[in-house]
């Protein structure tokens, strides 16, 4: 049930944007055990003046190919699962695109997955794949 917002430079190719999205989705399947059909992503293409970042933060350098990945997901994953997810997302993106691993910024926002989602019909759907 994660909702993913990917903010990235407009200059990247459509193929790169799609590969980034697919890399994130495959990582969520592997580490958060989401169903394959649970694929809700928004890709925001931004002009250079719309992306702000430090050249270095926490001894990690950044460049104008920085991307921001914001994931909203239901609560319940362990710290280890989160660490594995972040690592897998960053390494998959770096391995399959021109984006360097240091330019992948990830933010996870958690909520109560049982009542804070509607996937249509103006209703709260029961998420059978989530543990209650």
C-alpha positions in Angstrom: 0.0 0.0 0.0 2.9 2.4 -0.2 2.3 5.7 -2.0 5.6 6.9 -3.6 6.4 10.4 -4.8 9.6 10.7 -6.8 10.9 14.3 -7.3 13.7 14.5 -9.8 15.3 16.6 -12.5 13.2 17.1 -15.6 16.3 16.6 -17.8 16.4 12.9 -17.0 15.2 10.6 -19.8 11.8 8.9 -19.7 13.6 5.6 -19.6 15.6 6.7 -16.5 12.5 8.0 -14.7 10.6 4.7 -15.4 13.7 2.7 -14.2 13.8 4.7 -11.0 10.2 4.0 -10.3 10.5 0.3 -11.1 13.6 0.0 -8.9 11.7 1.5 -6.0 8.7 -0.8 -6.6 10.8 -3.9 -6.8 12.6 -2.9 -3.6 9.3 -2.5 -1.8 8.1 -5.9 -3.0 11.4 -7.5 -1.8 11.8 -5.7 1.6 8.3 -4.6 2.6 6.5 -7.6 1.1 3.9 -5.6 -0.8 1.8 -7.2 -3.6 3.1 -6.6 -7.1 -0.1 -4.8 -8.1 0.4 -2.3 -5.3 2.1 0.2 -7.6 1.1 3.9 -6.8 3.8 6.3 -7.9 3.9 10.0 -8.8 6.9 11.2 -10.7 7.5 15.0 -10.4 9.7 16.5 -13.0 11.4 19.6 -11.7 13.4 22.4 -13.2 16.9 23.0 -11.7 15.6 26.1 -9.7 13.0 23.9 -8.1 15.4 21.5 -6.5 17.4 22.6 -3.5 20.2 20.6 -1.8 23.5 21.1 -0.1 26.7 20.2 -2.0 27.6 18.0 1.0 25.6 16.9 4.0 26.8 14.4 6.7 29.9 13.9 4.6 27.8 12.8 1.6 28.2 14.9 -1.6 25.3 15.7 -3.8 25.0 17.0 -7.4 22.3 18.4 -9.7 21.1 14.8 -10.4 19.8 14.4 -6.9 16.4 12.7 -6.6 14.0 12.6 -3.7 12.0 9.5 -2.9 9.1 10.0 -0.4 7.3 6.8 0.6 4.1 6.9 2.6 3.4 3.4 4.1 1.5 1.7 6.8 3.3 1.2 10.1 4.8 -2.1 11.2 8.1 -2.5 9.5 11.2 -3.1 11.6 14.3 -1.0 11.6 16.1 -3.8 9.8 13.5 -3.9 7.0 13.8 -0.1 6.6 17.6 -0.2 6.4 17.4 -3.0 3.8 14.7 -1.1 1.8 16.8 2.1 1.7 19.9 0.2 0.6 18.1 -1.8 -2.0 16.4 1.3 -3.5 19.6 3.2 -3.7 21.7 0.4 -5.1 19.1 -0.6 -7.7 18.8 2.9 -8.9 22.6 3.4 -9.0 23.1 0.1 -10.8 20.5 0.7 -13.5 20.7 4.4 -14.2 23.2 7.3 -14.3 22.1 8.4 -10.8 24.9 8.0 -8.2 24.0 6.2 -5.0 24.9 9.4 -3.0 22.2 11.3 -4.9 19.3 9.1 -3.8 17.5 10.8 -0.8 14.7 8.7 0.8 12.1 9.7 3.3 9.7 7.2 4.8 6.4 8.5 6.3 4.4 6.0 8.2 0.7 6.0 9.2 -1.9 3.6 10.5 -2.4 1.5 7.3 -5.8 0.3 8.3 -7.7 3.5 8.4 -5.7 6.2 6.5 -6.1 4.9 2.9 -8.8 4.8 0.3 -8.0 3.1 -3.0 -11.3 4.2 -4.6 -15.0 4.3 -4.2 -14.7 6.8 -1.3 -14.2 3.9 1.1 -11.6 2.4 3.4 -10.7 -1.0 2.0 -9.5 -3.9 4.2 -5.9 -4.6 3.5 -5.8 -8.4 3.7 -2.0 -8.5 3.3 -1.3 -6.4 6.4 -1.0 -8.0 9.8 -3.5 -6.6 12.3 
